[in-house]
């Protein structure tokens, strides 16, 4: 598939560039928004009332023919690019064979192969096993369930600013109330929120931040009641917070010493996003259990819990699974994603993107004092916006900049508990030209404030 792909059914092409033909949103998107309002609840919010018709690589095309450079990748899902040819081919072939066969009734090879690939590519050289599921939140739920069964304990510890999902248990684990959990309680019990490492705001070394977290766990929770600690190596919705050096390793060491299962939620940071298979590798951490979703299957829904065999085998037969968990079409797509990352050397693309984007963001920070922090690894970067001269959050600037960018053909995502972070999640297929063009729009957006 070339950079310009024929879309015969639509009578048009996708070119590798941004192109704005109408006001944003255009007339067709406005019409669809009106239809949506009549049948979709307001709780399903719309950050940008634009409706996508097709996409390829790092370009998204709306129903009015406007082309956007996508720096969000469907919140990190389209890591290897939209409409990747190998993924489409694998999924299409499977659609013609079997679309569903519940794995707990009659198995199929692709489920087993995905589990093998996860055993090979997740950190740690010990025996591992995997259960496949439907979504990131479901992976979190099952990881907690497995840890409780293995340890015989009930307590779950998470970190401040964490995001783990919107189910009842994962809402209890998620830090931010609005919009994720306000008014949806009561929530699952035995979930404890511990202070995390947030270098820009707490100024602590990794050693001191870990001591603070561990003190909380020992004094306010009690290690003997704790089944697991669930941590995102780089926090996602919380604002792409990168912990101080040594923090995660100290936390894991404490977990191991106290018989607590250390679970790495790599739903957003895994699958080559940071220039490594998993972000844990950057911190010298080998989780007992690791969670995968988002970028694993090129846009098809599948997730995984992978962990030490003795932990994963704690559940009794029939205790794990689900009707659509590990669907054969999604599993074949996941196998294709692993093959694409390996055969095309896509791990290096994370470093390439960081090498272009991070220096440019630092240059913008020198130019615009409302950028208080530049952080992240690989193709998972962020800037935190503040009031000039301090660290007071500047959420209004984030809203203005993302709106300006959208009007000019660049899709940006906000993040952060305080709503003052812009995150960059470009696909590994994005070109240098597309990145440079998007940065021009970003510069103009800051200048327009």
C-alpha positions as CSV (number, residue, x, y, z in Angstrom):
1,X,0.0,0.0,0.0
2,X,1.5,3.3,-1.0
3,X,1.3,6.7,0.7
4,X,-1.5,7.6,-1.7
5,X,-4.2,4.8,-1.5
6,X,-7.0,4.5,-3.9
7,X,-10.5,4.6,-2.3
8,X,-12.5,3.5,-5.3
9,X,-15.7,3.2,-3.5
10,X,-15.4,6.8,-2.4
11,X,-14.1,8.1,-5.7
12,X,-11.2,9.9,-4.0
13,X,-7.7,9.5,-2.5
14,X,-5.9,10.1,0.7
15,X,-2.7,12.2,0.3
16,X,-0.1,12.3,3.0
17,X,-0.8,15.9,4.1
18,X,-3.3,18.0,6.0
19,X,-5.9,19.8,3.8
20,X,-8.8,21.9,5.0
21,X,-11.6,22.4,2.6
22,X,-14.4,23.6,4.8
23,X,-15.0,25.2,8.1
24,X,-14.4,22.8,11.0
25,X,-16.8,21.1,11.5
26,X,-18.0,21.0,7.9
27,X,-21.7,20.8,6.8
28,X,-21.8,17.0,6.7
29,X,-20.3,16.7,10.1
30,X,-22.8,19.2,11.4
31,X,-25.6,17.1,10.0
32,X,-24.2,14.0,11.6
33,X,-23.8,15.7,14.9
34,X,-27.5,16.6,14.8
35,X,-28.4,13.0,14.1
36,X,-26.1,11.9,17.0
37,X,-27.8,14.3,19.4
38,X,-31.1,12.6,18.8
39,X,-30.0,9.1,19.5
40,X,-26.7,9.0,21.5
41,X,-26.7,10.1,25.2
42,X,-24.8,13.2,26.2
43,X,-22.6,11.1,28.4
44,X,-20.8,9.9,25.2
45,X,-19.1,13.2,24.8
46,X,-17.5,14.7,21.7
47,X,-14.2,16.5,21.9
48,X,-14.4,17.6,18.3
49,X,-17.7,17.3,16.4
50,X,-16.0,16.0,13.2
51,X,-16.9,12.6,11.7
52,X,-14.2,10.4,10.2
53,X,-14.9,8.7,6.9
54,X,-11.5,7.1,6.2
55,X,-7.9,7.2,7.3
56,X,-4.4,5.9,6.4
57,X,-1.0,6.2,8.1
58,X,-1.1,9.4,10.1
59,X,-3.9,11.0,8.1
60,X,-7.6,11.1,9.0
61,X,-10.2,12.3,6.5
62,X,-13.6,13.5,7.6
63,X,-16.9,13.3,5.8
64,X,-16.4,16.7,4.3
65,X,-13.1,15.8,2.7
66,X,-10.9,17.6,5.3
67,X,-7.6,15.9,6.0
68,X,-6.0,16.0,9.4
69,X,-2.6,15.0,10.7
70,X,-3.5,12.7,13.6
71,X,-1.4,13.2,16.7
72,X,-3.7,11.2,18.9
73,X,-3.9,7.8,17.0
74,X,-7.3,7.0,18.5
75,X,-5.8,7.6,22.0
76,X,-2.8,5.4,21.2
77,X,-4.6,2.6,19.4
78,X,-3.3,3.1,15.8
79,X,0.4,2.8,16.8
80,X,1.5,1.3,13.5
81,X,-0.8,3.6,11.5
82,X,-4.4,3.7,10.2
83,X,-5.4,1.0,7.8
84,X,-2.1,-0.9,7.9
85,X,-2.1,-3.3,4.9
86,X,-0.9,-6.4,6.8
87,X,-3.5,-5.9,9.5
88,X,-6.3,-5.5,7.0
89,X,-5.1,-8.6,5.1
90,X,-4.9,-10.8,8.2
91,X,-8.3,-9.7,9.5
92,X,-10.0,-10.0,6.1
93,X,-8.7,-13.5,5.6
94,X,-9.9,-14.6,9.0
95,X,-13.4,-13.1,8.4
96,X,-13.7,-15.6,5.6
97,X,-12.8,-18.5,7.8
98,X,-14.2,-18.1,11.3
99,X,-15.5,-14.9,12.9
100,X,-16.3,-16.3,16.3
101,X,-15.6,-19.5,18.2
102,X,-15.7,-19.0,21.9
103,X,-12.2,-20.1,23.1
104,X,-13.4,-21.7,26.3
105,X,-15.6,-24.0,24.3
106,X,-13.6,-24.7,21.1
107,X,-10.1,-23.3,20.8
108,X,-8.3,-21.9,17.8
109,X,-4.6,-21.3,17.1
110,X,-4.5,-17.5,16.8
111,X,-5.4,-17.1,20.5
112,X,-2.5,-19.4,21.4
113,X,-0.2,-17.6,19.1
114,X,-1.0,-14.2,20.6
115,X,-0.3,-15.7,24.0
116,X,3.1,-17.0,22.8
117,X,4.0,-13.6,21.3
118,X,3.2,-11.9,24.5
119,X,5.3,-14.3,26.5
120,X,8.2,-13.6,24.1
121,X,7.9,-9.8,24.1
122,X,6.9,-8.8,27.6
123,X,9.7,-8.2,30.1
124,X,11.1,-11.1,32.1
125,X,12.6,-14.5,31.0
126,X,10.4,-16.6,33.4
127,X,7.5,-18.8,32.2
128,X,4.4,-16.7,31.5
129,X,0.8,-17.3,30.6
130,X,-1.8,-15.0,29.1
131,X,-5.6,-14.6,29.1
132,X,-7.1,-12.6,26.3
133,X,-10.0,-10.2,26.9
134,X,-11.9,-7.4,25.1
135,X,-10.7,-4.1,26.5
136,X,-8.2,-2.4,28.7
137,X,-10.6,-2.0,31.6
138,X,-11.5,-5.7,31.4
139,X,-7.7,-6.5,31.5
140,X,-7.4,-4.4,34.7
141,X,-10.4,-6.1,36.3
142,X,-9.0,-9.6,35.5
143,X,-5.5,-8.7,36.7
144,X,-6.9,-7.7,40.1
145,X,-9.1,-10.8,40.2
146,X,-6.1,-13.0,39.5
147,X,-3.9,-11.2,42.1
148,X,-6.5,-11.6,44.8
149,X,-6.9,-15.3,44.0
150,X,-3.1,-15.8,44.0
151,X,-2.4,-13.9,47.3
152,X,-5.6,-14.6,49.2
153,X,-5.7,-10.9,50.0
154,X,-8.2,-8.2,48.9
155,X,-6.5,-4.8,49.0
156,X,-5.6,-3.0,45.7
157,X,-3.3,0.0,45.6
158,X,-3.1,2.5,42.8
159,X,-1.3,5.8,42.3
160,X,-2.5,9.3,42.4
161,X,-3.4,10.6,38.8
162,X,-3.9,7.0,37.6
163,X,-6.4,6.1,35.0
164,X,-7.5,2.4,34.7
165,X,-11.0,2.5,33.2
166,X,-14.7,3.1,33.6
167,X,-16.1,-0.1,35.0
168,X,-17.1,-0.2,38.6
169,X,-13.8,-1.5,39.9
170,X,-11.7,0.5,37.5
171,X,-13.6,3.7,38.3
172,X,-12.6,3.1,41.9
173,X,-9.0,2.8,40.8
174,X,-9.1,5.9,38.5
175,X,-8.0,9.1,40.3
176,X,-9.9,11.8,38.4
177,X,-13.6,12.2,39.4
178,X,-14.8,14.3,36.5
179,X,-15.8,13.1,34.0
180,X,-15.0,9.5,34.7
181,X,-16.8,8.7,38.0
182,X,-18.7,11.6,39.4
183,X,-22.2,10.4,40.4
184,X,-21.6,6.8,39.4
185,X,-20.9,5.3,42.8
186,X,-20.9,3.5,45.1
187,X,-17.6,2.0,43.9
188,X,-15.8,-1.2,44.7
189,X,-14.1,-1.3,48.1
190,X,-10.6,-2.1,49.2
191,X,-9.0,0.3,46.6
192,X,-6.3,2.6,48.1
193,X,-4.8,5.6,46.3
194,X,-1.2,6.2,47.2
195,X,0.9,9.3,46.3
196,X,2.9,8.8,43.1
197,X,6.1,10.4,41.6
198,X,5.4,13.6,39.7
199,X,8.7,15.3,39.3
200,X,7.4,18.6,37.8
201,X,5.0,19.1,40.7
202,X,6.6,17.4,43.7
203,X,10.3,17.9,43.0
204,X,11.2,14.6,44.7
205,X,13.9,12.2,43.7
206,X,12.8,8.7,42.8
207,X,14.1,7.4,46.1
208,X,12.2,10.0,48.1
209,X,9.0,9.6,46.1
210,X,9.1,5.8,46.5
211,X,9.7,6.2,50.3
212,X,6.6,8.4,50.4
213,X,4.5,5.9,48.5
214,X,5.7,2.9,50.6
215,X,5.2,4.7,53.8
216,X,1.5,5.3,52.8
217,X,1.1,1.6,51.8
218,X,2.6,0.4,55.1
219,X,1.0,2.8,57.5
220,X,-2.4,3.4,55.8
221,X,-3.1,0.1,54.1
222,X,-0.8,-2.6,55.5
223,X,1.2,-4.9,53.3
224,X,-0.3,-8.1,54.7
225,X,-3.8,-7.0,53.4
226,X,-2.5,-5.9,49.9
227,X,-3.0,-8.2,46.9
228,X,-1.4,-5.9,44.3
229,X,0.0,-2.6,43.3
230,X,-1.2,-1.4,39.9
231,X,0.9,1.2,38.3
232,X,1.2,2.8,34.8
233,X,5.0,3.1,34.0
234,X,4.1,6.4,32.2
235,X,0.7,7.6,33.3
236,X,-1.8,8.1,30.5
237,X,-4.9,10.2,31.1
238,X,-3.1,11.5,34.2
239,X,-0.9,13.6,32.0
240,X,1.9,11.4,30.7
241,X,3.6,11.7,34.0
242,X,7.1,10.1,33.9
243,X,8.3,9.0,37.3
244,X,11.6,10.0,38.7
245,X,14.5,7.7,38.1
246,X,14.5,4.7,40.5
247,X,10.9,5.2,41.7
248,X,9.3,2.2,39.9
249,X,12.2,-0.1,40.7
250,X,12.0,0.7,44.4
251,X,8.2,0.2,44.4
252,X,8.6,-3.2,42.7
253,X,11.3,-4.2,45.1
254,X,9.0,-3.4,48.0
255,X,6.2,-5.4,46.4
256,X,8.4,-8.5,45.9
257,X,9.7,-8.3,49.5
258,X,6.1,-8.2,50.8
259,X,4.4,-10.8,48.6
260,X,2.4,-8.1,46.7
261,X,1.8,-8.6,43.0
262,X,3.3,-5.8,41.0
263,X,1.0,-5.1,38.0
264,X,2.1,-2.8,35.2
265,X,-0.8,-1.2,33.3
266,X,0.8,-0.7,29.9
267,X,-2.5,-0.3,28.1
268,X,-1.4,3.0,26.6
269,X,2.4,2.8,26.9
270,X,3.0,-0.7,25.6
271,X,3.4,-2.3,22.1
272,X,6.3,-0.2,20.8
273,X,4.8,3.2,21.8
274,X,7.9,4.3,23.6
275,X,10.6,2.8,21.4
276,X,10.6,-0.4,23.4
277,X,8.0,-3.2,23.4
278,X,6.9,-2.0,26.9
279,X,7.7,1.2,28.8
280,X,8.7,-0.9,31.8
281,X,11.9,-1.7,30.0
282,X,13.0,2.0,30.2
283,X,12.8,1.8,34.0
284,X,14.5,-1.5,34.6
285,X,11.3,-3.0,35.9
286,X,10.1,-6.6,35.3
287,X,6.4,-6.7,36.4
288,X,4.8,-9.8,37.8
289,X,1.8,-9.1,35.6
290,X,1.6,-6.8,32.6
291,X,-1.5,-5.4,30.8
292,X,-1.8,-4.9,27.0
293,X,-4.6,-3.4,24.9
294,X,-4.9,-0.3,22.6
295,X,-2.1,-0.7,20.1
296,X,-2.0,-4.5,20.0
297,X,-4.4,-5.2,17.1
298,X,-4.4,-2.2,14.8
299,X,-7.8,-0.9,15.9
300,X,-9.6,-4.2,16.6
301,X,-10.7,-4.8,20.2
302,X,-8.5,-7.2,22.1
303,X,-6.6,-7.0,25.4
304,X,-4.4,-9.2,27.5
305,X,-3.2,-10.0,31.0
306,X,0.2,-11.6,30.9
307,X,2.0,-12.8,34.0
308,X,4.1,-15.3,35.8
309,X,2.7,-18.7,35.2
310,X,2.3,-19.5,38.9
311,X,0.2,-16.3,39.4
312,X,-1.9,-16.8,36.2
313,X,-2.6,-20.4,37.1
314,X,-4.1,-19.4,40.5
315,X,-7.6,-19.2,39.1
316,X,-9.7,-22.3,39.0
317,X,-10.9,-23.6,35.6
318,X,-13.7,-21.5,34.2
319,X,-12.8,-18.5,36.4
320,X,-11.3,-16.5,33.4
321,X,-12.7,-15.7,30.0
322,X,-15.6,-14.2,28.2
323,X,-17.8,-14.6,25.2
324,X,-15.8,-12.4,22.8
325,X,-12.5,-12.5,24.6
326,X,-9.7,-13.2,22.2
327,X,-11.9,-13.1,19.1
328,X,-10.2,-14.9,16.2
329,X,-10.4,-11.8,13.9
330,X,-8.9,-9.5,16.4
331,X,-6.3,-12.2,17.4
332,X,-5.1,-12.5,13.7
333,X,-4.8,-8.7,13.6
334,X,-2.7,-8.8,16.7
335,X,-0.4,-11.4,15.2
336,X,0.0,-9.1,12.2
337,X,0.9,-6.1,14.4
338,X,3.6,-8.1,16.1
339,X,5.0,-9.1,12.7
340,X,4.9,-5.5,11.4
341,X,6.8,-4.2,14.4
342,X,9.4,-6.8,14.1
343,X,9.9,-7.0,10.3
344,X,9.8,-3.3,9.8
345,X,11.9,-2.4,12.8
346,X,9.2,-0.1,14.2
347,X,10.8,0.1,17.7
348,X,13.3,2.5,16.2
349,X,10.5,4.7,14.9
350,X,9.6,5.7,18.5
351,X,13.1,7.0,19.0
352,X,13.0,8.7,15.6
353,X,9.8,10.5,16.5
354,X,11.1,11.6,19.9
355,X,14.3,12.9,18.2
356,X,12.2,15.2,16.0
357,X,9.3,16.1,18.4
358,X,11.0,16.5,21.8
359,X,13.6,19.1,20.7
360,X,10.9,21.0,18.9
361,X,8.8,21.0,22.0
362,X,11.7,22.2,24.1
363,X,12.2,25.0,21.6
364,X,8.6,26.0,21.9
365,X,9.0,26.0,25.7
366,X,11.8,28.5,25.4
367,X,9.6,30.7,23.2
368,X,6.4,30.4,25.2
369,X,6.7,30.5,29.0
370,X,3.2,28.9,29.5
371,X,4.9,25.6,28.7
372,X,6.1,24.5,32.1
373,X,7.3,21.0,31.3
374,X,8.2,18.8,28.4
375,X,8.2,15.1,29.1
376,X,7.7,11.6,27.8
377,X,9.5,8.8,25.9
378,X,9.4,7.8,22.3
379,X,6.1,8.6,20.6
380,X,4.4,9.2,24.0
381,X,5.2,12.9,24.8
382,X,3.5,15.8,26.5
383,X,3.7,19.4,27.4
384,X,2.2,20.8,30.6
385,X,0.8,24.3,30.4
386,X,1.0,26.7,33.3
387,X,0.5,30.3,34.2
388,X,3.8,32.0,33.2
389,X,6.3,32.1,36.1
390,X,4.8,29.3,38.2
391,X,3.2,25.9,38.1
392,X,-0.5,27.0,38.4
393,X,-2.4,24.9,35.8
394,X,-3.5,26.6,32.6
395,X,-6.3,24.4,31.3
396,X,-7.8,27.3,29.3
397,X,-4.7,27.5,27.1
398,X,-5.0,23.7,26.4
399,X,-8.5,24.1,25.2
400,X,-7.6,27.1,23.0
401,X,-4.6,25.4,21.4
402,X,-6.3,22.1,20.7
403,X,-9.3,24.0,19.1
404,X,-6.9,26.1,17.0
405,X,-5.0,23.0,15.8
406,X,-8.2,21.2,14.8
407,X,-9.4,24.2,12.8
408,X,-6.1,24.0,10.9
409,X,-5.9,20.3,10.3
410,X,-4.1,18.8,13.3
411,X,-5.7,16.5,15.9
412,X,-4.4,17.0,19.4
413,X,-5.4,15.4,22.7
414,X,-5.6,16.9,26.1
415,X,-4.9,15.1,29.3
416,X,-4.0,15.5,33.0
417,X,-5.9,15.5,36.2
418,X,-5.8,19.3,36.1
419,X,-6.7,19.5,32.3
420,X,-3.6,21.4,31.5
421,X,-1.6,18.8,29.5
422,X,-1.4,18.3,25.7
423,X,-0.3,14.8,24.8
424,X,1.3,13.6,21.6
425,X,0.6,10.1,20.5
426,X,1.5,10.0,16.8
427,X,1.5,6.7,15.0
428,X,4.9,5.2,14.2
429,X,4.0,5.7,10.5
430,X,4.1,9.5,10.7
431,X,6.6,11.1,8.4
432,X,9.1,13.8,9.4
433,X,7.3,16.2,7.0
434,X,4.0,15.6,8.7
435,X,5.5,16.1,12.1
436,X,7.2,19.4,11.0
437,X,4.0,20.6,9.5
438,X,2.0,19.8,12.6
439,X,4.6,21.6,14.7
440,X,4.2,24.7,12.6
441,X,0.5,24.7,13.4
442,X,1.3,24.2,17.1
443,X,3.6,27.2,17.0
444,X,0.9,29.3,15.4
445,X,-1.6,28.1,18.0
446,X,0.6,29.3,20.8
447,X,1.2,32.6,19.0
448,X,-2.5,33.1,18.7
449,X,-3.2,33.1,22.4
